[in-house]
């Protein structure tokens, strides 16, 4: 009997404990403690930093504060006091403080990513209200969070941005998200100083020329390190240097001439091509300006349309198409970036009788500024194609290299080195007093260049006066180290050609780089 009683007592105890537990579970599920409703999840591994080629921090982590309130827990008097106080600090807007009146809300962020100067008056009022007993729990509070900061905002289209969930939204932050999330530090080939100069000069030129937008791309020819990819336009954070597709105009004559030389159709001085007689093909007549019978070097210097159209019409379609694709046109560059575009290059099966001449003159093809940079580097490097480099290294906190699983870098000889050098010398004449690119001249520096003025197509065809203005510059001629592509879209100022707008901009950027960054034309990173 005694055992039976003990068993009944034990059973009742177990049932009681179970009942209390069940009631508590229902209570916390349906009527949770308000103090338990805010949960912050932070990674135990700080996100890795991103550096430029000189070791400057271009994306890092800093601690910031987020100020929150629980409107449904505040009295009317306290809400009015808080709004008045916050507005008096000058750090909060009326839109910020209006959130305090949302009494149907249990939790609201008033302001996030606050710096120490903004945090100080908030911390003071919370401390005072607690000491005076106006708040007892967490009716007001500050959450300390890790935030991404970007000291060089003009790099953001390429570097990218970090979302609230700690995941990269685009650019390097997106493509390297896994590595950065594991705490690895990335070093890019971008040079923040060179990029800043290019951006500042581009910004000025876009505004002075009343252009829609513009972009600049710069590469170290010897290493194929991309030093700058900057853009100016109405679309914030859009990497137009790698994503905007446009018809580049006569800068493509550079690659037309290179193909003719590689195919044995011409050297820079012979034969001479007819630039006098109008050339009719595919229902179109190329007729102006007429310069007589001139060699390839003069065709480049004067950017002669008739003779280049004649020359390109002689090309074998398949071979010419292969040449353009090997230079990188019509395909995405091999880089760890989002928003890369492959441009427009139709296969020969879709070409009309007019296609080869138009391609030779830089129309009927869509390119990006980055693609032009990659193709130009072939001429400047003695005819060797190499994939460009943007990611220099990935290292852990112990500074140990962990860069793995990258696609193999492609390298091949496309152009005989002696012919590439010969073409480079011919391009130097373009930047002479007799050439279309004389605005790119810099005293004491030998520069090879090519101008381009590509017409912009609309719904009713090409419009007179609406152009893409482009300049490709390679320097110094005797031992190329730097290649730059400058592009402005639809300038509406006094000058509207590659020689009148983009060539001078190239000179302004280059001059500042050589004078103020310590960049040596002989250096290798």
C-alpha positions in Angstrom: 0.0 0.0 0.0 2.8 2.3 0.9 4.6 1.6 -2.5 1.3 2.3 -4.3 1.0 5.7 -2.6 4.5 6.6 -3.4 3.9 5.7 -7.0 0.7 7.9 -7.1 2.6 10.8 -5.6 5.4 10.4 -8.1 3.0 10.2 -11.0 1.1 13.3 -9.9 4.4 15.2 -9.6 5.4 14.2 -13.2 2.0 15.2 -14.5 2.2 18.5 -12.7 5.6 19.3 -14.1 4.4 18.4 -17.6 1.3 20.5 -17.2 3.3 23.6 -16.0 5.8 23.1 -18.9 2.9 22.9 -21.4 1.2 26.0 -20.1 4.5 27.9 -20.2 5.1 26.8 -23.8 1.7 28.0 -24.9 2.2 31.2 -23.0 5.6 32.0 -24.6 4.3 31.1 -28.1 1.1 33.1 -28.0 2.1 35.8 -25.6 5.9 36.2 -25.9 7.9 38.3 -23.6 8.5 41.6 -25.5 12.1 41.7 -24.3 12.8 38.5 -26.3 11.6 39.6 -29.7 14.9 41.2 -31.0 17.5 38.8 -32.2 20.8 39.8 -33.8 22.8 37.2 -35.6 26.4 38.0 -36.4 29.0 35.9 -38.0 31.8 34.8 -35.7 34.3 35.5 -38.5 34.8 39.1 -39.5 34.3 39.7 -43.3 37.6 40.0 -45.1 38.9 43.4 -46.4 39.5 44.4 -50.0 42.6 46.3 -50.8 43.9 48.1 -53.9 47.3 47.2 -55.6 49.2 49.6 -53.2 47.6 48.1 -50.1 45.0 50.9 -49.6 41.8 49.7 -47.9 39.0 50.1 -50.4 36.4 48.0 -48.5 36.5 47.2 -44.8 34.4 46.5 -41.7 33.7 49.1 -39.0 31.4 49.0 -35.9 28.3 51.2 -36.2 25.2 51.5 -34.0 21.5 51.2 -34.8 19.0 53.0 -32.6 15.7 51.2 -32.0 12.5 52.0 -30.0 9.5 50.0 -29.0 6.7 52.5 -29.7 4.0 50.5 -28.0 5.9 50.6 -24.7 6.3 54.4 -24.6 4.0 56.9 -23.0 2.8 59.9 -25.1 4.8 62.2 -22.9 8.0 60.2 -23.4 7.4 60.0 -27.2 7.0 63.7 -27.5 10.2 64.3 -25.4 12.2 61.9 -27.5 11.1 63.4 -30.8 12.0 66.9 -29.7 15.3 65.8 -28.3 16.4 63.9 -31.3 15.5 66.7 -33.7 17.5 69.1 -31.6 20.7 67.1 -32.1 20.6 67.9 -35.9 21.3 64.2 -36.7 17.7 63.1 -37.1 15.1 64.1 -39.7 11.4 64.4 -39.1 10.9 61.2 -41.1 13.2 59.5 -38.6 11.4 60.6 -35.5 7.9 60.0 -36.9 8.5 56.3 -36.4 8.3 56.8 -32.7 4.5 57.5 -33.0 3.8 54.2 -34.7 2.2 52.8 -31.5 0.9 49.7 -33.3 4.5 48.6 -33.8 6.5 46.7 -31.1 9.9 47.4 -32.7 11.3 50.1 -35.0 14.7 51.2 -36.1 14.9 54.9 -35.9 18.4 55.2 -37.6 21.0 52.6 -38.6 24.7 52.7 -39.3 25.3 55.6 -36.9 28.8 56.8 -36.4 30.2 57.6 -32.9 29.3 61.3 -33.2 25.7 60.4 -33.8 25.7 57.7 -31.2 26.9 59.9 -28.4 23.7 62.0 -27.8 21.5 58.9 -28.2 23.5 57.0 -25.6 23.3 60.0 -23.3 19.5 60.2 -23.5 19.0 56.5 -22.9 21.3 56.6 -19.9 19.5 59.6 -18.4 16.0 58.1 -18.9 17.0 54.9 -17.3 18.6 56.7 -14.3 15.4 58.7 -13.8 13.2 55.6 -14.1 11.4 56.7 -17.3 12.4 53.4 -19.0 13.1 50.2 -17.1 13.8 47.5 -19.7 14.7 47.9 -23.4 12.1 50.4 -24.5 15.0 52.2 -26.2 18.3 50.7 -27.2 21.3 50.6 -29.4 22.5 47.6 -31.3 26.2 47.6 -32.2 26.6 46.1 -35.7 29.4 45.5 -38.2 29.1 47.7 -41.3 30.9 47.8 -44.6 32.5 51.1 -45.4 34.0 52.2 -48.8 36.5 55.1 -48.6 36.6 55.4 -52.4 33.0 55.7 -53.6 34.0 56.0 -57.3 35.2 52.4 -57.1 31.8 51.1 -55.9 30.5 50.0 -59.4 33.4 47.5 -59.6 34.0 46.8 -55.9 30.3 46.3 -55.2 28.2 46.7 -52.1 27.3 44.5 -49.1 23.6 44.0 -48.2 22.0 44.0 -44.8 22.2 40.2 -44.7 26.0 40.2 -45.0 25.9 39.0 -48.6 27.5 40.9 -51.5 25.0 42.5 -53.9 27.2 42.9 -57.0 30.8 43.4 -58.1 33.7 41.9 -56.2 31.7 41.8 -53.0 29.4 39.4 -54.8 31.8 37.3 -56.9 34.1 36.8 -53.9 31.4 36.6 -51.3 32.3 33.1 -50.1 36.0 33.9 -49.6 35.3 37.3 -48.0 32.7 35.7 -45.7 35.4 33.2 -44.5 37.6 36.2 -43.5 40.0 36.1 -46.5 41.4 39.5 -47.6 41.3 40.3 -51.3 43.8 42.5 -53.1 42.8 43.9 -56.5 44.9 45.4 -59.3 42.9 48.6 -59.1 45.0 51.6 -58.2 42.8 54.0 -56.0 44.9 57.1 -56.9 44.9 56.5 -60.6 41.2 55.7 -60.5 40.5 58.9 -58.6 42.3 61.0 -61.2 40.5 59.2 -64.0 37.2 59.7 -62.3 37.7 63.4 -61.5 38.8 64.2 -65.0 36.0 62.1 -66.6 33.4 63.8 -64.4 34.7 67.2 -65.5 34.7 66.3 -69.1 31.2 64.7 -69.1 29.8 67.9 -67.6 31.8 70.3 -69.8 30.9 68.4 -73.0 27.3 67.9 -71.8 27.6 64.2 -72.5 25.1 61.6 -71.4 27.9 59.5 -69.7 31.4 58.3 -70.0 33.9 55.7 -68.9 37.7 55.2 -68.6 39.7 52.0 -68.5 43.4 51.8 -67.8 45.7 48.8 -67.9 49.4 48.1 -67.2 50.4 46.4 -70.5 53.3 44.5 -69.1 51.3 42.7 -66.4 47.8 43.1 -67.8 46.8 44.5 -64.4 43.6 46.6 -64.7 44.5 49.8 -62.8 41.2 51.7 -63.3 37.6 51.1 -64.4 35.6 54.3 -63.7 32.4 55.7 -65.1 30.2 58.8 -64.8 26.5 58.9 -65.6 23.0 59.0 -64.3 22.9 55.4 -63.1 24.5 55.2 -59.7 26.6 52.1 -59.0 26.3 50.9 -62.7 29.6 49.6 -64.0 29.2 51.1 -67.5 32.8 50.6 -68.4 32.2 46.8 -68.5 28.4 46.7 -69.3 27.5 49.6 -71.7 27.6 48.4 -75.3 28.2 51.0 -78.0 29.5 51.4 -81.6 33.0 52.8 -81.2 33.7 54.2 -84.6 37.2 54.6 -86.1 39.2 53.2 -83.2 38.3 49.8 -84.8 40.5 50.9 -87.8 43.4 50.1 -85.6 42.4 46.4 -85.5 41.4 46.5 -89.2 44.9 47.6 -90.0 46.5 45.0 -87.8 44.5 42.2 -89.5 45.5 43.5 -92.9 49.2 43.5 -91.9 48.9 40.0 -90.3 47.3 38.7 -93.5 50.0 40.1 -95.6 47.7 42.5 -97.4 49.7 45.6 -96.4 52.5 47.1 -94.4 52.2 50.5 -93.0 53.8 52.1 -96.1 52.7 49.9 -99.0 50.7 49.4 -101.1 48.8 52.7 -101.4 45.0 52.4 -101.3 42.5 54.5 -103.2 40.9 57.1 -100.9 39.8 59.3 -103.8 37.3 57.3 -105.9 33.9 56.8 -104.2 33.5 53.2 -103.1 30.0 51.7 -103.5 29.1 48.5 -101.9 25.9 47.0 -100.4 23.8 49.9 -101.6 26.0 52.5 -99.8 28.6 54.8 -101.2 31.7 55.8 -99.2 32.7 59.2 -100.6 34.2 61.7 -98.2 36.7 62.9 -97.4 38.9 62.0 -100.4 42.7 61.9 -99.7 44.0 60.4 -103.0 46.2 57.2 -102.9 47.6 56.7 -99.5 49.4 54.0 -97.4 48.1 52.4 -94.3 50.0 54.8 -92.0 48.3 57.8 -93.6 44.9 56.1 -93.5 45.4 55.8 -89.7 46.7 59.3 -89.3 43.8 60.9 -91.2 41.2 58.2 -90.2 40.4 57.7 -93.9 37.0 56.0 -94.5 37.0 55.3 -98.2 40.3 53.4 -98.2 39.6 51.5 -95.0 36.2 50.4 -96.4 38.0 49.2 -99.5 40.6 47.4 -97.5 38.1 45.6 -95.2 36.0 44.5 -98.1 38.9 42.3 -99.2 39.0 40.3 -96.0 37.9 36.7 -95.8 34.7 36.8 -93.7 35.5 33.7 -91.5 39.1 34.8 -90.9 38.1 38.4 -90.0 35.4 37.2 -87.6 37.9 34.8 -85.9 40.4 37.7 -85.6 37.9 39.9 -83.9 36.8 37.2 -81.5 40.4 36.4 -80.6 40.9 40.0 -79.7 38.0 39.6 -77.2 35.1 41.1 -79.1 31.8 39.3 -78.9 32.6 37.5 -75.7 32.7 38.3 -72.0 36.2 39.0 -70.5 37.6 36.4 -68.1 37.2 38.4 -64.9 35.5 37.9 -61.5 32.9 40.6 -62.0 29.1 40.9 -62.3 27.5 42.9 -65.2 30.1 41.9 -67.8 28.7 42.1 -71.3 30.0 40.3 -74.4 29.0 43.1 -76.8 27.6 42.5 -80.2 29.4 40.7 -83.0 27.2 38.8 -85.4 28.6 35.7 -87.1 29.5 35.9 -90.8 26.3 34.0 -91.7 24.4 37.1 -90.7 26.6 39.6 -92.5 25.4 41.7 -95.5 27.7 42.9 -98.3 28.1 46.0 -96.3 29.1 44.3 -93.0 32.9 44.0 -93.5 33.4 47.6 -94.5 31.2 48.8 -91.6 33.0 46.5 -89.1 36.3 47.9 -90.4 35.1 51.4 -89.6 33.7 50.6 -86.2 30.0 50.4 -86.9 27.8 47.3 -87.0 29.7 46.1 -83.9 28.9 46.7 -80.2 31.8 46.8 -77.7 32.4 47.8 -74.1 35.2 50.1 -73.0 36.9 47.1 -71.2 36.8 45.1 -74.5 38.6 47.9 -76.3 41.2 48.1 -73.6 41.9 44.3 -73.8 42.2 44.4 -77.6 44.4 47.5 -77.6 46.8 45.8 -75.1 47.6 43.2 -77.9 49.0 45.9 -80.1 50.9 47.5 -77.2 52.4 44.2 -76.0 53.9 43.1 -79.3 51.0 41.1 -80.5 50.4 38.9 -77.5 46.9 38.4 -76.1 46.6 37.8 -72.4 43.5 37.7 -70.2 43.4 40.8 -68.0 43.9 40.6 -64.3 41.7 42.2 -61.6 42.2 39.9 -58.6 45.8 39.9 -57.4 45.6 37.8 -54.3 43.4 36.2 -51.6 45.1 35.8 -48.3 44.0 34.6 -44.8 44.6 36.4 -41.5 48.1 34.9 -41.4 48.9 36.5 -44.8 49.1 33.1 -46.4 48.0 33.0 -50.1 44.9 31.0 -50.7 44.0 32.0 -54.3 42.7 28.8 -55.9 40.1 27.6 -58.4 40.4 30.5 -60.7 39.8 29.8 -64.4 43.1 29.4 -66.4 44.5 32.6 -67.9 44.6 32.5 -71.6 47.7 33.6 -73.5 48.4 33.4 -77.2 50.3 35.2 -80.0 47.9 36.9 -82.4 50.2 39.4 -84.2 53.8 39.3 -85.3 55.8 41.4 -82.8 57.6 43.3 -85.6 54.4 44.2 -87.3 52.9 45.2 -83.9 55.8 47.6 -83.4 55.5 48.9 -87.0 51.8 49.6 -86.3 52.6 51.3 -83.0 54.9 53.7 -84.8 52.2 54.5 -87.4 49.8 55.2 -84.5 52.2 57.8 -83.1 51.5 59.9 -86.2 47.8 60.0 -85.2 48.9 62.0 -82.2 51.1 64.3 -84.3 50.1 67.8 -85.5 48.8 66.2 -88.7 46.7 63.5 -87.0 43.2 63.4 -85.7 44.4 62.7 -82.2 46.7 65.7 -81.8 44.8 66.7 -78.7 46.3 63.8 -76.8 49.9 65.1 -77.1 51.9 65.4 -73.9 55.3 67.1 -74.1 58.2 64.7 -73.6 56.1 61.5 -73.9 55.8 59.5 -77.1 52.2 58.4 -77.4 50.5 56.0 -79.9 46.8 56.6 -80.4 43.6 56.2 -82.4 40.5 58.4 -82.4 37.0 57.1 -82.9 33.6 58.8 -83.5 30.9 56.2 -83.7 27.4 57.3 -84.7 24.6 56.4 -82.3 21.7 54.6 -83.8 18.1 55.5 -83.0 14.7 54.1 -84.0 15.0 55.7 -87.4 18.7 54.9 -88.0 21.8 56.9 -87.3 21.4 60.5 -86.2 23.8 63.2 -87.3 25.6 64.8 -84.4 24.9 62.0 -81.9 28.2 60.2 -81.4 30.2 58.0 -79.1 33.6 59.7 -78.9 36.5 57.4 -78.1 40.3 57.5 -77.8 42.8 54.7 -77.4 46.2 55.7 -76.1 49.4 53.6 -75.6 52.6 54.9 -74.1 55.5 55.2 -74.3 55.9 54.1 -77.9 59.4 52.8 -77.5 58.5 50.4 -74.6 54.7 50.4 -74.0 53.7 50.3 -70.3 50.2 51.9 -70.1 47.1 51.6 -72.3 44.0 53.7 -71.7 40.6 53.9 -73.4 38.5 57.0 -72.9 34.9 57.1 -74.1 32.1 59.7 -73.9 28.6 59.1 -75.1 26.6 61.8 -76.9 28.6 64.9 -76.1 26.5 68.0 -77.0 29.1 70.7 -76.6 31.3 72.5 -79.1 33.3 69.4 -79.9 31.6 66.1 -80.7 34.4 63.9 -82.1 36.9 61.5 -80.6 39.7 63.9 -81.5 37.9 66.9 -80.1 36.6 65.4 -76.8 38.2 62.1 -75.8 41.8 62.7 -76.9 42.2 65.9 -74.7 40.7 64.0 -71.8 43.2 61.2 -72.3 46.0 63.8 -72.1 44.6 65.4 -69.0 44.3 62.0 -67.2 47.7 60.8 -68.3 49.5 64.1 -67.4 48.1 63.9 -63.8 49.0 60.3 -63.4 52.6 60.9 -64.4 53.0 64.0 -62.3 51.2 63.1 -59.1 51.0 59.3 -58.5 54.6 58.3 -58.8 53.6 55.9 -61.6 56.7 55.0 -63.6 56.2 54.1 -67.3 58.9 51.4 -66.8 57.5 49.8 -63.6 55.9 46.4 -63.2 53.7 45.7 -60.2 
